[in-house]
Amino acid sequence: MPENPVAGFGVTFKDMFKKRLTEQYPEYKKPTAPRFHGRHQLNRHPDGLEKCIGCELCAWACPADAIYVEGADNTDEERYSPGERYGRVYQINYLRCILCGLCVEACPTRALTMTNEYELADSSRESLIYTKEELLAGLEEGMVDSPHAIFPGMTEKDYYRGLVTEAAPGTVRQTPTDTGAPQESADTFGADEPAAAGDATFEAAPHGPMTHGTVTSSGEGER
């Protein structure tokens, strides 16, 4: 016995008379959940030094190969973090990022967290490569911008114990000499020491504050 051809439109006819729900975006932005996975942020210690130690664990944990990190050694003349090393270059490719949060789980120093910011759309591919300058948290009261000397009498462990609550009196910013530009190519690394997890390396183009870099993918050249 053939089925009623009109029965298939039952759901359609029923929904035709329901009240429509229209989001008034962007005039009204619906609040996100407290633990919403939005744009990343690189955090600072209370005195302004950076928490990132350039270990690259976030890059290795990323399933989309969206993170590129280059670590470097701190010196007494140019110190960015309390420990031996810091994240010299840090870039996230939001063309690839799936906002899963695995990078946050992998970070041993809580340097990387995720904010509630979700408006990441842009008009070009280059503008979606966020650099360290854009991801780094802003300065709060009691902070001095990095690089600067470690709090006198304190060690790296003291920072993670929460014993440092602000910059020491008289702390001044050191003169930065590191431009933060990535190495020219992943070819400068050995076979057992890749530039980043996966096949992508990011190259930061010359830029001022609040601009982005460019991405170079293996075999595809610069985009």
GIQUILIN-V99630 format. One line per field, one symbol per residue. phi: phi as a letter, one per 40 degrees, with the letter a starting at -180 (. if undefined). A space follows every 10 residues. Layout:
BEGIN
phi=???
END
This chain:
BEGIN
phi=.ccccccccd ccccccbccc bbccccdbbc cccdbccbdc accbcdchcc ccbgcgcccc cccbfcbbbb caccbccabb acccbaccba bbcccbdbfc gcccccccbf cbbbcccbcb cacacccccc cdcccccccb cgbbcccacc cdgbbdcccc cgccbaccdg cbccccbccg ccccaccccc ccbccacgbb bbbccdaccg bbcbbbbdgb gcb
END
